[in-house]
Amino acid sequence: MATYAFKALDLAGVASKGEMDANDKQAVAAQLRSRGLIVVDIEERSAANAGDILARFKKVKADDLVIATRQLATMVQSGMSLLRALYVIEEQTESDQLRDVFIAVRKDVEAGLSLSDSLAKHPDVFNELFVAMVQAGESGGILDQTLVRVATQLEKDAALRRQIKAAMVYPSLIGGFALVVLFALVTFLVPVFEKIFEDFGGDLPPITKFTVALSHLCTRRWYVMFAVVFAVIWLFRYWKNTDRGRIQWDRLKLKVPMKIGGIVQKVALARFSRTFSGLISAGVPMLEAIDITGRTSGNKVVELAMEDVRDSVKKGGSLSAPMAQVPEAFPVMVIQMIGVGEETGALETMLTKVADFYEEQVEAAVKALTSILEPIMIVIVGAIVGFIVISMYLPMFKVYDSIK
């Protein structure tokens, strides 16, 4: 079976084009005629080249998906048919990977599948939250409003992610610079001083011995250093990918000092509240919304807490009571606001307010953390350089004292 691109006209003379999988051109023409279309042209698409194959392994950028979702929501809300809107997305998106995904989605919709079922075939692009909200919108006949909510949800999530990435740029640059300086000093400077120390004779100070040993590791046994680093990274990733390791890692992140743990908690709460609110507003059933919120929270502690919440709701209990048992993830304010939302029937509004509050808190906390990290990173770079310099000059001071 091959893929064919076609051009056709309907009975009103309106042109349409698209792609279709079929055994031959005759099969494509037959399907088009069965739809009441007049065939203008049918061409077989060429096989994918090596560049296209490599492109399939690239991930769709979050910003590209946000833009495409907002465009789709705007067009559907304006009254444009879903198929026509998908055609426009195909032509306008700048991402080749996302274009291929939307082509596949559009073909499935043309074949009679619902939009949510078509999106669910691409879990690497459209997560459970995206699919569930679209499915709820289709069931309730409010797909246009739901797509707007999905677009808003993705934009908020992308903005939160950009804040965190922007905050890590400066510390990452300084940390990388410190490693480069350390490597350059122990690789090029220390060997020069080592030859001088051999001429002096005698026993070297402990910190000088440590620096010389580090230089030998980088210049003579570099493969051991790389093997150790690789092994540590592999063991860490293996441990983190286990259920127990992920729980321990996510709990550890919540307790990191210097306000980092607080930022992790605020990010998780903002994402949790925004996701839960979006699912409820879209009309997703409560138990399904709880499940999806837990799985997409990005923190195993929150996910386990949401499992307890689901069990409580199944038995007719409240949402807030199980959350109160996990104070490391849910502060008192969140529990109280969710409790008030349950009592007043305004849970969606309360969750939205919680999300807005913690998104603002994340922005403020990130700025505060950046202002703290900048001088700390400068002190660390200075300490590294100072340690190397002192370790190299101590033997000279010892020789000078002996001569004196």
C-alpha positions in Angstrom: 0.0 0.0 0.0 1.3 3.5 -1.0 0.4 7.1 -0.2 -1.2 9.2 -2.9 -1.7 12.9 -3.0 -4.9 14.0 -4.8 -6.7 17.1 -6.0 -10.4 17.0 -6.6 -13.5 19.2 -7.0 -16.9 18.9 -5.3 -20.2 19.4 -7.1 -20.1 23.1 -6.2 -16.7 23.5 -7.8 -14.8 23.9 -4.6 -11.3 22.5 -4.8 -10.0 20.1 -2.2 -6.7 18.2 -1.8 -5.2 15.7 0.5 -3.5 12.3 0.8 -4.8 8.8 1.0 -3.3 5.3 1.5 -4.4 2.8 -1.2 -3.1 0.0 -3.3 -3.1 2.0 -6.6 -4.4 5.2 -8.2 -7.6 3.4 -9.3 -8.5 2.7 -5.7 -8.0 6.3 -4.8 -10.2 7.5 -7.7 -12.9 5.1 -6.7 -12.9 6.3 -3.1 -13.1 10.0 -4.2 -15.9 9.3 -6.6 -17.8 7.5 -3.8 -17.7 10.8 -1.9 -19.1 12.7 -4.8 -15.9 14.3 -5.8 -14.5 14.9 -9.3 -10.9 13.7 -9.6 -8.4 16.3 -11.0 -5.1 14.8 -10.2 -3.6 11.8 -8.3 0.2 11.4 -7.7 2.1 8.9 -5.7 4.2 10.3 -2.9 7.9 9.5 -3.2 9.4 7.2 -0.6 11.0 8.8 2.4 14.7 9.6 2.1 17.3 9.3 4.8 16.6 12.8 6.0 12.9 12.1 6.5 13.7 8.9 8.4 16.0 10.7 10.7 13.4 13.5 11.2 11.0 10.9 12.6 13.3 10.4 15.6 13.1 14.2 16.5 10.7 15.3 19.1 8.0 17.9 18.5 8.8 21.1 20.3 6.4 22.2 23.0 6.2 25.7 21.5 5.2 24.4 18.1 2.5 22.3 19.6 1.2 25.3 21.6 1.0 27.4 18.4 -0.7 24.7 16.4 -3.2 24.0 19.1 -4.1 27.7 19.5 -4.5 28.0 15.7 -6.8 24.9 15.6 -8.9 26.2 18.5 -9.3 29.7 16.9 -10.3 28.2 13.5 -12.8 25.7 15.0 -14.3 28.4 17.3 -14.8 30.7 14.3 -17.0 28.1 12.7 -14.5 26.5 10.3 -15.0 22.7 9.8 -12.6 20.5 11.7 -11.2 18.9 8.5 -10.5 22.3 6.9 -8.9 23.5 10.0 -6.6 20.4 10.0 -5.7 21.2 6.4 -4.7 24.7 7.3 -2.6 23.5 10.2 -0.7 21.1 7.8 0.2 24.0 5.6 1.0 26.6 8.3 3.1 24.6 10.8 6.8 25.1 10.5 7.7 21.8 12.2 8.1 18.9 9.7 7.5 16.4 12.5 4.3 18.1 13.7 3.1 18.4 10.1 3.5 14.7 9.6 1.5 14.0 12.8 -1.3 16.3 11.8 -1.4 14.7 8.3 -1.9 11.4 10.0 -4.6 12.8 12.3 -6.4 14.4 9.4 -6.4 11.1 7.5 -7.9 9.3 10.5 -10.6 12.0 10.8 -11.4 11.7 7.1 -11.6 7.9 7.6 -14.3 8.4 10.2 -12.4 8.4 13.5 -13.1 11.0 16.1 -10.5 13.7 16.7 -9.7 12.3 20.2 -9.1 8.8 18.9 -6.9 10.2 16.1 -4.8 12.1 18.6 -4.5 9.1 20.9 -2.5 7.3 18.2 0.3 9.8 18.8 1.0 9.7 22.6 4.5 11.1 22.2 2.9 14.3 20.9 -0.5 14.5 22.6 -0.5 13.4 26.2 -3.3 12.0 28.2 -4.5 15.4 29.3 -4.8 16.7 25.7 -6.7 13.6 24.5 -9.0 13.4 27.6 -10.0 17.1 27.3 -10.7 16.8 23.5 -12.7 13.6 24.1 -14.8 15.3 26.8 -15.4 18.3 24.4 -16.5 16.0 21.7 -18.9 14.1 24.0 -20.4 17.4 25.3 -20.6 19.1 21.9 -18.3 21.9 23.0 -15.2 20.9 21.1 -14.5 24.6 20.2 -14.5 25.7 23.8 -12.4 22.7 24.9 -9.7 23.3 22.3 -9.4 26.8 23.6 -9.0 25.4 27.2 -6.4 22.9 25.9 -4.5 25.7 24.2 -4.5 27.8 27.3 -3.4 24.9 29.4 -0.4 24.2 27.1 0.5 27.9 27.0 0.6 28.1 30.8 2.6 24.9 31.1 5.1 26.1 28.4 5.5 29.5 30.2 6.2 27.6 33.5 8.8 25.5 31.8 10.5 28.5 30.2 10.8 30.2 33.6 12.6 27.2 35.0 14.9 26.9 32.0 15.7 30.6 32.1 16.6 30.4 35.7 19.1 27.6 35.1 21.0 29.3 32.2 23.3 31.4 34.3 24.2 28.7 36.9 24.8 26.2 34.1 27.1 28.6 32.3 29.1 29.4 35.4 29.3 25.7 36.4 30.5 24.8 32.9 33.1 27.6 33.0 34.3 26.3 36.4 34.8 22.8 35.0 36.6 24.1 32.0 38.9 26.2 34.2 39.6 23.3 36.5 40.3 20.9 33.7 42.7 23.4 32.0 44.6 24.1 35.2 45.1 20.4 36.2 45.9 19.4 32.6 48.3 22.2 31.6 49.5 24.2 34.7 50.0 21.4 37.3 52.3 19.3 35.1 54.7 22.3 34.8 54.8 22.8 38.5 55.2 19.1 39.1 58.5 19.1 37.2 59.7 21.9 39.4 58.7 20.0 42.6 60.7 16.9 41.4 63.8 19.2 41.3 63.1 20.4 44.8 62.8 16.9 46.3 61.2 16.3 49.7 57.7 15.5 50.7 54.8 17.5 49.2 51.9 19.0 51.2 48.7 16.9 51.2 46.7 19.3 49.1 49.5 19.5 46.5 49.6 15.6 46.4 45.8 15.7 45.8 46.1 18.2 43.0 48.9 16.3 41.3 46.9 13.0 41.6 44.0 14.8 40.0 46.3 16.0 37.2 47.5 12.4 36.6 43.9 11.2 36.5 43.0 13.8 33.8 46.2 13.3 31.7 47.2 9.7 32.2 44.1 7.8 33.3 41.4 9.9 31.7 39.6 6.7 30.6 39.1 5.8 34.2 37.5 9.2 34.9 35.1 8.8 32.0 34.3 5.3 33.0 33.4 6.4 36.5 31.3 9.3 35.3 29.5 7.0 32.8 28.9 4.4 35.5 27.5 6.9 38.0 25.2 8.4 35.4 24.0 5.0 34.3 23.4 3.8 37.9 21.6 7.1 38.7 19.3 6.8 35.7 18.6 3.1 36.4 17.8 3.8 40.0 15.6 6.8 39.1 13.6 4.7 36.5 12.6 2.2 39.1 9.4 2.7 41.0 11.1 2.9 44.4 13.9 5.2 43.0 11.5 7.6 41.4 9.5 8.0 44.7 12.8 8.5 46.6 14.1 11.0 44.0 10.9 13.0 43.9 10.7 13.2 47.7 14.4 14.2 47.8 13.7 17.0 45.3 11.0 18.4 47.6 13.6 18.7 50.5 16.5 20.2 48.6 17.8 23.3 50.6 18.3 26.9 49.3 14.7 27.2 48.4 15.1 24.7 45.5 12.8 22.2 47.1 10.2 24.9 47.6 10.3 25.8 43.9 9.9 22.1 43.0 6.9 21.9 45.2 5.4 25.1 43.8 5.9 23.9 40.2 4.2 20.6 41.0 1.3 22.3 42.7 0.8 24.8 39.8 0.8 22.0 37.2 -1.4 19.8 39.4 -4.0 22.6 40.0 -4.0 23.8 36.4 -4.4 20.2 35.0 -7.1 19.3 37.5 -9.0 22.5 36.8 -8.8 22.1 33.0 -10.1 18.5 33.1 -13.0 19.4 35.4 -13.9 22.5 33.2 -13.8 20.3 30.1 -16.3 17.9 31.6 -14.0 14.9 32.2 -15.5 12.5 34.8 -14.0 13.1 38.3 -12.4 9.7 38.7 -10.7 9.9 35.3 -9.7 13.5 36.0 -8.0 12.4 39.2 -6.2 9.6 37.5 -4.9 11.8 34.6 -3.9 14.6 37.0 -1.8 12.2 39.1 -0.1 10.7 36.0 0.7 14.1 34.4 1.8 15.9 37.6 5.5 15.1 37.1 6.0 14.1 40.7 5.6 10.6 42.1 4.6 11.9 45.5 1.7 13.8 44.1 0.8 10.8 41.9 0.6 8.5 44.9 -1.5 11.0 46.8 -3.9 11.3 43.9 -4.4 7.5 44.0 -5.5 7.8 47.6 -7.8 10.7 46.6 -9.3 8.5 43.9 -10.0 5.7 46.4 -11.5 8.2 48.8 -13.9 9.6 46.1 -14.8 6.1 45.1 -16.0 5.5 48.6 -17.9 8.7 48.7 -15.2 10.6 50.6 -13.7 14.1 50.0 -10.8 15.2 47.9 -9.0 17.2 50.6 -8.9 14.6 53.4 -6.3 12.3 51.7 -4.3 15.3 50.6 -3.9 16.4 54.2 -2.0 13.1 54.8 0.8 14.3 52.5 1.9 17.7 53.9 5.2 17.5 52.0 3.3 17.9 48.7 0.1 19.8 49.6 0.3 22.8 52.0 -2.5 23.7 54.3 -3.7 26.5 52.0 -4.2 24.2 49.0 -6.1 21.7 51.2 -8.3 24.4 52.6 -9.1 25.9 49.2 -9.9 22.5 47.7 -12.1 21.8 50.7 -14.0 25.1 50.3 -14.4 24.4 46.6 -15.9 21.0 47.3 -18.4 22.5 49.8 -19.4 25.4 47.6 -19.4 23.5 44.3 -16.7 25.9 42.9 -13.9 23.4 42.8 -12.8 24.5 39.3 -12.6 28.1 40.4 -10.6 27.3 43.5 -8.1 25.2 41.6 -7.7 27.9 39.0 -6.9 30.4 41.8 -4.4 28.0 43.3 -2.7 27.5 39.9 -2.5 31.3 39.4 -1.1 31.8 42.9 1.6 29.2 42.6 2.6 30.3 39.1 3.2 33.8 40.5 5.1 32.2 43.4 7.3 30.2 41.1 8.2 33.4 39.2 9.1 35.2 42.4 11.0 32.2 43.9 13.0 31.7 40.7 14.1 35.3 40.7 15.1 35.0 44.4 17.0 31.8 43.7 18.9 33.3 40.8 20.0 36.3 42.9 21.3 33.8 45.5 23.0 31.5 43.1 24.9 34.2 41.2 27.3 35.1 44.0 27.6 31.5 45.2 28.7 30.3 41.7 31.3 33.1 41.5 32.6 32.1 45.0 32.8 28.5 43.8 34.8 29.4 40.7 37.2 31.6 42.8 37.6 28.8 45.4 38.5 26.3 42.6 41.1 28.6 41.2 42.4 29.6 44.6 42.7 25.9 45.7 44.8 25.0 42.6 47.1 28.1 43.0 47.6 27.6 46.7 48.4 23.9 46.3 51.0 24.8 43.7 52.7 27.5 45.7 52.8 25.8 49.1 55.8 23.6 48.2 57.6 26.8 47.1 56.9 28.5 50.4 58.2 25.3 52.2 61.5 25.5 50.2 61.8 29.2 50.9 61.4 28.6 54.7 64.0 25.9 54.6 66.5 28.1 52.8 65.8 31.0 55.2 
